[in-house]
Amino acid sequence: MGAKVTASMRFLLRRLALFVAALIVISGVIFMALRVLPGDVASVMAGMNSPPSRVAALRSQLGLDRPLAQQYLDWAGALLHGDFGVSMLTGRTISAQVGARASVTFPLIALGLAIALLIGIPLGCASSLARSERLRTLFHALAIVGGSIPALWGGLLLILLLGKGVGLIGLFPSQGFPQEGWAAFPRALSSLALPALAVGIIVGAGLMRYTRAALGELLSSSAIDMAMACGMTRTRAMLTVGLRLAMPQLVSVIGLTFAEMITGVMVIENLFDLPGLGEGLITDVGNRDLIAVQGELFMLAAFFLAIGLIVDLLHRALDPRLNDAEGREL
């Protein structure tokens, strides 16, 4: 027992150290990437026709007249205190701006992932348990077709089918988000219904393939044979024992899919005119608000790394064999 605890603590400390190191490296990469752009950052932000006095004032205001090392240390020190900077266009803090946009993006991702789970895992289980060759072919075709639908095209089809005013069955809004935000909960939720469905169908097809592959590897395993020898039917053995054994792998896939969906919903947010992170980042890049872009990119990168850390810890908790293996090595 003591060896297992020691192995778990060593793993946790090692992953936290890697997380911090990755944050430092990524902060440096983001900082330098915006400094190696063609032209001066202040000139880009001020505009092509700005007078030299305006550019010089902006350089002084942003601290761009100081050495690069000092600029990076000042920015990194501000990050440690939760200060991600202030938008040059809106005057709002970057953290408040990202928070407002995240209140649209993260519920959209959560709804899309919930739909994907409701589609992918049951259909993946049904596909792996199907005895008919025709039925397996049908499930395989559904997974391929669903996963190959472009997000833009799938969203347009849903608008033409279910969008209010333009769809054959006008059920949900096809554009915009309430200005009151989640204070107008029914309208906000209905505004995310079509984009979440578009995301959920595409992601669900991928989860269906992963579930079918994970369970397919366990069909002829000794664990399933033993469960059936104890009186379980093949279906029950796969849905109880097999799904539990496949859960660590599925958790890893679901966690990484959740992180990838942040960038994946950019097209959907623009199509449905949602004021989320993707739409906001594109707007800030187009408006040359590079200070906001710098803070937003770092926050997104930190979120990706945090999801990876959580997935690793969950995988470790769901699969005790990893602790046993490391304990034996010690």
N, C-alpha and C positions, 0 to 999 in steps of 0.2 A: 504493500500500500504506500509506503514511504517513497519507494522508487518511482511509482506512478505520479505522485504529487510533485516530486522533484522534476520528473520529465516534463510534466505539464507546465510548471513554472519556468523551466528553461526555455520551453517552446514559446511561452507567452512573452518572456523578456526578449527573446531573440526577434520575434515578430514585431514587438514595439520598437526595438532599436532599428530594424529595417524600415519601419513606417516613418520614423523620424528622419532617418537618413534619406529616404526617398523624397520626403517633403522638402528637405534642404536642396537636394539636387534639382527637383522640379522648379522650385522657386528661382534658382539660378538660371535654369533654362528659359523660363518665361520672361524673366527680367532681361536677359541678353537678347532674346528673340525680338523684343520690341525695340531694342537699341541698335540692332544691325539692319533695320529696315532702311531702304534707300531714303536719303534725306534726313534732316533733323526732326526729331520727334516734335519739338515745339513748332517748327514750320508746318509740319503735317497737321497738327491740331489747330493751329491758328488759321490755316487756309493758304492757298497759293498766292493770293493777292494781298495778304496782310503786310502792313509796313514793318520795317525792321524794328522799330521801337516796340511794336506789339509783340513781335517774336522774342525780343530780348526780355521784355517784362514777363512773358509766359515762361521763358527758360528760368528766370530767377524765382518765379512763383513756385515752379515745380521742382526746383533744386537741380536742374539739368546743367547748371554751370559749375557744379562740383564734380570731383573725380568719380568715376563709375563705382569704385569700391565703396566710397562713402555713400553714394546713392543707394546701392544695394543694402548696405548695413542699416541705413535709415529706414528703408522700406521693410526689411526683415524685422527690425525692432518694432515697427508699427504693427506688423502682422502678429507678433507675439502678444501685443496688447489688444488684439481684436480690431485694429484700425486698418481697414482695407482701402482707405482713401475716399475722396469725394469726387463725384462726377463733375466734369467741367461744363457739361451742358445743362443738367438739371439742378445742380447744387446739392443733391441729396447724397448721403453717405452710400458707399457701394454696398455695404452690408444691408441697409434698409432697402435699397433698390433690388438686390438679389433676393431678399426675403419676400418682397411683394411678388416678384416673378415666380419664385419657387412655390408660392401658394397656389399657383395655377399648374405648374409643371409636375410637381410631385403627386398631387391628387390625380392628375391625368395618367401618370405612370402607374400609380397604385391601382387605379381602375382598369387600365389596360392589362396589367400583370394579373389581376384577379380574373379577368375574362380569359386571358391566355391559360391560366391554370385550370379553369373550368372546362376549357376546350382540350388542352394538350394532354393532361394526365389521364382523364377518363378515356379519351380516344386512343392514347398510347397503350393503356392497359388492354382495351378492347382489341387493338391491332395485334398485340403480342399473344393474346389468348384465342384469337380467331382460328378455327380449324379449317374453314373453307378457303381454298386458294383464291376464289373470286373475291371473297370478303377481304382477305389480306391485300389483294391487289387494289381494291377500292380504297382501303385506308391509306395505302402507300401513295396512291394518286392524289388523295385529298391532302396529304402532308406536302407533297411536291408542289401542287397547285397553290395551296395556301401560303407556303413559304416563298414562292417565286413572284407573288403579286407585289408590284411596286407600291410603296406607301402612298404616293401621290395618286396613282390610278385607283387603288382601293378606296381611298378617301373620297374621290370624285364619284365613284360608283355608289357609295353609301349616301352621299348627298343627293344624287339623282333618285335614289330609292326611298330614303327616309327623311330627307331634309324638308323643313317647313318652307312652303312657298314654291319650291322647285321640284320636290320629290314626288314620286308616285303615291307614296304614303307619308304625308307630312306629319311626322311624330316629334322630331327634335330640331332645335336651332342648328343652322349650318354655318353661322358666322358669329364671331364676337363672344365676349364674356361680360357679365353684368358689372357696371361701374361700382356697385356696392360690394362686389366681391362675394365672399361666402356668407355675408350678412343676408343676402338673398339666396338662401341655400337651394330651394327647388330650381330656380332659374340657373344657378351656377352648375348644379349637378346635371341638368338637362343639356347645358352647353357643352359639357365634356362627354356626353353619351356617344355621339358619333365618332369623335376622334379616338376615344378609348376603345370603341369597337374596331376601328380601323387598325389600331396598334395591336389589340388583343388577338385578332385573327391571324396576323402575320407572325407574331411571337408565339402564339399557341401552336401553329404548325411546326415550328422548330422544337418546342417542348414535347410535342407528340412524337417526333422522331427520336429525341433523346430518351424519352420514357420507353418507347418500344425497343430501342437498342439495349438499354440497361436491363430491362426485364428479359429480353431475348437471351442475354448471356447467362441468366440464372435458370432458364427452363430445364436444363439438363444437369443442374448443380446438385450436390449431395444434400444441401439444405432443403431444397424443394422435395427431393426424393424421401428424405426423412419425415418431412411434414405430411406427405401423402401416405407414408407408411403408418403414421400415427392416426390416420382416419380422415384427414382433410381431402377434399376434392382438389383437383388440379387448379380450378379457378380460385378457391379459397386460399390455397397454399401460395399462389402467386400474389394475391391481393393483400395477404397478411405478412407472410414471411418474406416473399420476394420483394414487395414494395418497401418493406422496412430495410432490407439489405441494400436496396438501390437508393435509399433516401440520401445518404451522404453525397453520392454523385449528383443526384438531382438538386440538392441544396446548393452545391457549387455552381451548377448550370443556372439555376434560378437567380442566385445572387449576382453573378456576372452579367446575366441578361438584364437585370434591374439597372445595373450601372450603365450598360450599353444603351439602354432605352433613353437616357438623358439626351444623348446626341441623336438618337434615332427619331425622337419626336420633333426635331427641328422642322422637318418638312411638314409634318402634320400641324404644328402650331401656326406656321405661315399659311397653310391651306385654309384652316378654320379661323384665322385671324385671332389667335389666342395670345394674350400678353405674357408669354412664359419666358423661360430662360433662353431657349433657342432663338426665338424671335427677338428678344432683347439684345442678345449677343450680336446677332447679325446687324441690328440697328446701330449699336454702339460702334461696330467696326466701320459701317458705312458713314457714320457721323464723325469718325476720326477721334472718338473719345477714348484714347489709348490708355489713360489711367484707369478708367472703368474696365476696359478690356483686360488689363493686367490683373486687377483684383478678381474679376469674374473667372478668368482662366485658372487662377490659383485655387479659388474656392471649389471649382469643378474638379480640378486634379486632386485636391485633398479629399473630396467626396469619393472619387473613384478608389483612391487608396484605402479609405476607411471601409468601403464595401468589401474590398479584397481582404482586409484584416478580419472583418466580421465573418466572412465566408470561411476563411481558414480556421477560425476558432470554432465555428459551428461544425465544420467537417471533422475537426478533432474531437468535439464533444459527442458527435453522433457515431463515430467509429472508434471504439475503445481499443481496437487492434493497433492503432498507431501509437498509443501510449504504451501498450505492452511491448511493441517492437523496440521503442526507444529505451524503455526500462531495461530490456534484456541487453541492449548495447552498452548501457551504463554498467 
